[in-house]
Each structure stands twice: as structure tokens, then as C-alpha cells.
Amino acid sequence: MSTLNTGSKSGLPATQLLRYAVVGLISNSCGYALYLLLTEFGTTPKVTMSTIYACGALIGFFGNRKLTFSHEGGLLGSGSRFVIAQLGGYAINFLLLDVLVDRLGYPHQWVQASAIVIVAIYLFVTLKFFVFKAIP
């Protein structure tokens, strides 16, 4: 496998994408199930998403730092960049709920499911090239 390495410790982008998908499927499946449960009991979609997003981001930092990108750089630097990336992801998710649910009336369940996919794509690119970029 070392002959397939692209120069970063984490290997080929396809391997990173697969690892990212596994971490994401586990954390987002649990988060989405909790989202559905809490909104069923009356909490608003944006409040529920905000709470769950924060928990998922924390899990995602440690899962993706080691498992997906095998990042060995400083925790403070990658942590700071991770917060910036997550703020962008949160803004995308919040705006999708605001526009598509609150203003256009789409079902929040479908919008949130779609938002998870959209934010995941944004975050993979951001984590790979900004947060956990390969150390030369």
C-alpha cells in the first residue's frame, strides 16, 4: 500500500473519501435519528440541528483527524482551522433550513437529510485542503 501513497500520511484520496464516509455515516446516522426524534417531540428544526451539529462536529474532529486524514500536525492549528470550517458548514445547514423550510415550506426532514449530504461534501474538501492538509 505504501507504493500507492500520494505523499501525505493518509494515502490516496479515494481511501480518505472512504474513511470519511464511514466516520460520517456513523455520526450522521445517529445525529439524524436524534434530530428526527427531537423534532417529533416539538423542538424546532434549527434549534435541534444547532445542538446536534455541535456534538457531531466534536466527534468529527477526532474521528477525521486520525482515521481519515492521519493528521499529525499541531492540535491547536488544526483545531482552529476546523472551527472555521465547521462554522461554514453550520452556516450552509442553517441557511438551507431557513430558506427551504421557513420560507418555502419544504418538509424539514428532507431538507435536513439533504443538508447533511451537502455539508459533508463541503467539509470533505475543506478538511482535506485546509484543516488537515498534508505536512510537507
C-alpha positions as CSV (number, residue, x, y, z in Angstrom):
1,M,0.0,0.0,0.0
2,S,2.9,2.4,0.6
3,T,3.6,2.5,-3.1
4,L,0.2,4.0,-3.7
5,N,0.8,6.8,-1.2
6,T,0.4,10.3,-2.6
7,G,2.9,11.9,-0.3
8,S,0.5,12.5,2.6
9,K,0.3,10.1,5.5
10,S,-3.3,9.3,4.8
11,G,-2.8,7.8,1.3
12,L,-4.9,8.1,-1.8
13,P,-7.9,10.5,-1.9
14,A,-10.2,7.5,-2.5
15,T,-9.0,5.9,0.7
16,Q,-9.6,9.2,2.5
17,L,-13.0,9.5,1.0
18,L,-14.0,6.0,2.1
19,R,-12.8,6.6,5.6
20,Y,-14.6,10.0,5.7
21,A,-17.8,8.3,4.5
22,V,-17.5,5.7,7.3
23,V,-17.0,8.3,10.0
24,G,-19.7,10.4,8.5
25,L,-22.2,7.6,8.1
26,I,-21.8,6.6,11.7
27,S,-22.0,10.0,13.3
28,N,-24.6,11.4,10.9
29,S,-26.9,8.4,11.1
30,C,-27.0,8.8,14.9
31,G,-27.4,12.5,14.6
32,Y,-30.2,12.4,12.1
33,A,-32.1,9.8,14.1
34,L,-31.8,12.1,17.1
35,Y,-32.8,15.1,15.0
36,L,-36.0,13.3,13.9
37,L,-36.8,12.2,17.5
38,L,-36.3,15.6,19.0
39,T,-38.3,17.4,16.3
40,E,-41.1,14.9,16.7
41,F,-41.3,15.9,20.3
42,G,-41.6,19.6,19.3
43,T,-38.2,21.2,19.2
44,T,-37.7,23.4,16.2
45,P,-35.5,22.2,13.3
46,K,-32.9,24.9,13.6
47,V,-32.5,24.6,17.4
48,T,-32.3,20.9,17.1
49,M,-29.8,21.0,14.2
50,S,-27.7,23.5,16.1
51,T,-27.4,21.4,19.2
52,I,-26.7,18.2,17.2
53,Y,-24.3,19.9,14.9
54,A,-22.0,21.0,17.7
55,C,-21.8,17.4,19.1
56,G,-21.3,15.9,15.6
57,A,-18.5,18.4,14.9
58,L,-16.6,17.4,18.0
59,I,-16.9,13.7,17.2
60,G,-15.9,14.5,13.6
61,F,-12.8,16.4,14.6
62,F,-11.2,13.5,16.4
63,G,-12.6,10.8,14.0
64,N,-11.4,12.5,10.9
65,R,-8.2,13.9,12.2
66,K,-6.8,10.4,12.9
67,L,-8.9,7.9,10.9
68,T,-9.5,9.8,7.7
69,F,-6.5,12.1,7.2
70,S,-3.9,10.6,9.6
71,H,-3.0,14.2,10.6
72,E,0.0,14.5,12.9
73,G,0.2,18.3,12.9
74,G,-0.5,20.5,15.9
75,L,-3.8,20.2,17.6
76,L,-4.2,24.0,18.1
77,G,-3.6,24.9,14.4
78,S,-5.8,22.1,13.0
79,G,-8.4,22.8,15.7
80,S,-8.6,26.4,14.9
81,R,-8.9,25.7,11.2
82,F,-11.5,23.0,12.0
83,V,-13.7,25.6,13.9
84,I,-13.6,27.9,10.8
85,A,-14.6,25.0,8.5
86,Q,-17.4,24.0,10.8
87,L,-18.7,27.5,11.1
88,G,-19.0,27.5,7.3
89,G,-20.8,24.1,7.3
90,Y,-23.1,25.2,10.1
91,A,-24.0,28.4,8.1
92,I,-24.8,26.3,5.0
93,N,-27.0,24.0,7.0
94,F,-28.7,26.8,8.8
95,L,-29.4,28.7,5.6
96,L,-30.8,25.7,3.9
97,L,-33.3,25.2,6.8
98,D,-34.1,28.9,6.9
99,V,-34.8,29.3,3.2
100,L,-36.2,25.9,2.2
101,V,-38.2,25.1,5.4
102,D,-39.1,28.5,6.9
103,R,-39.6,30.5,3.7
104,L,-40.5,28.0,1.1
105,G,-42.3,25.4,3.3
106,Y,-40.5,22.2,2.3
107,P,-40.5,19.4,4.9
108,H,-37.7,19.9,7.3
109,Q,-36.9,16.1,7.4
110,W,-36.0,16.1,3.7
111,V,-34.2,19.4,3.8
112,Q,-32.0,18.3,6.8
113,A,-31.2,14.9,5.1
114,S,-30.1,16.8,2.0
115,A,-28.2,19.4,4.1
116,I,-26.2,16.5,5.7
117,V,-25.0,15.4,2.2
118,I,-24.3,19.0,1.0
119,V,-22.4,19.9,4.2
120,A,-20.5,16.6,4.1
121,I,-19.2,17.3,0.6
122,Y,-18.2,20.9,1.6
123,L,-16.4,19.6,4.7
124,F,-14.5,16.8,3.0
125,V,-12.9,19.3,0.6
126,T,-12.3,21.8,3.4
127,L,-10.9,19.3,5.8
128,K,-8.6,17.8,3.1
129,F,-7.2,21.0,1.8
130,F,-7.5,23.5,4.7
131,V,-7.8,21.8,8.0
132,F,-5.8,18.6,7.8
133,K,-3.6,19.5,4.8
134,A,-0.6,17.2,4.3
135,I,2.5,18.2,6.2
136,P,5.5,18.6,3.8
